[in-house]
Amino acid sequence: MQKNLHLSHDNYFFDIFIRNCNQFTSQENKFVVYIEKDVQTKHVKSNQAIIAEWGSQNFQNAVGDLEKYKAVYIHFLTPKLVNFVLKLPHSVTLVMVFWGSEVFSLKVFFKF
């Protein structure tokens, strides 16, 4: 069975998501949380989450070969993830998971 890759920044909801994902789906999932250099996670505590510095060799190893995934789930789209998304193989399904606050950080909303 092919895995799903879930990629997220450190946030309060991701542990809850991992727990629910394990409880309600039989699909095989890999959870990678990216962090900035010299930063520790504050919210994600799940031992199922692989914590890796964005762009590091550890991150590349954690993500691995993107061709092997059935789907890649992007939790909370950030500008740094745009190039990652654009490089995904066409054979991999892309799923965007919007939590809400990423929309309100878009500059188009600043004038409201």
N, C-alpha and C positions, 0 to 999 in steps of 0.2 A: 504494500500500500504506500502511495506517495504521501509525504508529509505536507502540511501547511506551515508556512513561516509567518509568524506574527512579529512585527517589528514596531517597537514603541519607545518613547522616551520614558523617563522615570516619572510616574504619576500615581496618584492615590487609587485610581480605578483598575489598574492593570492586574493587581493581585486578585481582585474580585472577579475580573474577567477570566483569568487563568483557572480559578476554582470552578466557575460556572462552566467553562469550556470542558473541563475534565468531567464534570458531573453530567452534562447534557449532550455530549457528542462522543461518538466512538472513533472519530477521525484522529489520526496521529498529528500532533501539533508540536512545533518548536517555537519557543518564546525567546526573543532576543531583545534586551533593553539596552539602548545605546546611551552613553553618558559622555560628558566632556572630559578632557584630560584632567587628571588629578581631582576628580569629583567623585564622591561616594553617593550611592543611592540613598534617598531619604524615604521613599515610599514603597518601592517594590522590595518585598522580603521573600517572595516565593523561591523555594529551592529549585523550582522548575525553570526559572528565568535565568538565562545566560546574560551576565552583565559584561558589556564590552565598550571600550572607548571608541567613539565614532572614528572610522577611517583607519584604525590600527590593524595590525596583523591579527590580533586577537579577534577583532570584529570580523575581519575577512574569514578567519577560520570558523567562527561561530555561525556565520551566514552560510558559508560553503558555496557549493555549485548551485546557482539559482535554477538551472535547468532541471534539477531533480525534484523541485517542488510542484505540487498540483496547483497551489495558489499561494500568493503572497498578500498578507493583510497588513496594510499600513494603518497604524493607530495614531491619529493626530498628525496630519500632514504639516510639515514644517518646510521652510525653504531649503534646508540642507537635504531633505529627502527627495526633492524634485529630480535631481540628476540620477539618484538611485532608481527611482521609478522609471525614468526615461530609458534606463539601460536594461530593464527587465526583458527577458526573452519573450517573444510573442506567444510561445507555447504555454506560458504561465499565466493563470488567471490573476488579475489584480483586483483586490477588494480594498476599498477605502472605508475606514471606520472613522466617522466624524463624531467626536465627543462634544462638540459645541464651541468650546472656547477658542479653537484654532480659527474659526470663522470670524470671531470678534477681534482677532488680532490683525486681520487684513486691513490694509490702508484705506480701502474704499469705505470702511465703516467709521474712520476717524472723524469725518465731518458731521456725523450725527450725534 
